[in-house]
Amino acid sequence: MQPFMQRNDIFGGLRDGIPIALGYFAVAFSLGIIAKGAGLTAAVGFVSSFFTRASAGEYGVYTLMAASAPYTEIVVMCLVTNLRYMLMGAALSQKIAPGTSRLHRLLMACCITDEIFGISIAHRGYAPPAYTYSAALISTLFWASGCAAGIVAGGMLPASVVSALSVALYGMFLAIVMPPSRRDGNVLLAVTASFLTSGLCAVAPLVREWSAGTRTIVLTIVLSTLAAWLRPIDVDADGDA
């Protein structure tokens, strides 16, 4: 059995996590401005973002806090918004090497964000725990620091600049999914289908009334099930496709 904390895996996670961390800082900075309006201090914002690491979830929480919403409403909203991470955790479990301890599995699940999940799934072979930990650590520190910096900056920046900073996360996510899409036609087909169906569901009657998080969860289940059924991937003993 190979050790779980190899130096190459740690450096590889840090290398792939730095671009994510830079994008996180920019997006979290805009969230920090919203958190400032909800009355959070920089220290509280740092801790909140460090343990949450979810842009949609934090945006909803800070918005509800600013509106003096009850705690139960805040908790339920955050759970529903972040429910997709349960699906990502189930998918990531298939990329973890047999023999990995339950503790490592739980810790890797706690590291999941959209982008950390993306690079862990895209990792050739099984995803080493050290790789996921390192990428999650550097990106989380930048995410929490960005939120704290946004709180300190407050409303000093114009709205146009804050809006422009938020676009960085979408470009970063495209940078994660495009390389495997170019290498594998099945991945390209799945990505294309996800873009098309997501756009259609955003304007389709009835479905458009669902929250964005609910649509994402339903589409993830449906599309991933169809992809696994129609285009199954053979994996060898080392986790390579």
Buried (B, 14 or more C-beta within 10 A) or exposed (E): EEEBEBEEBBEBBBEBBBBBBBBBBBBBBBBBBBBBBBEBEBEBBBBBBBEBBBBBBBBBBBBBBBEEBEEEEBEEBBEBBBBBBEBBBEBBEEBBBEEBEEEBBEBBBBBBBBBBBBBBBBBEEBBBBBBBBBBBBBBBBBBBBBBBBBBBBEEEBEEEEBEEBBEBBEEBBEBBBEEBBEEBEBBBBBBEBBEEBBEEBEEEEEBEEBEEBBBBBBBBEEBBEEBEEEEEEEEEEEBEE
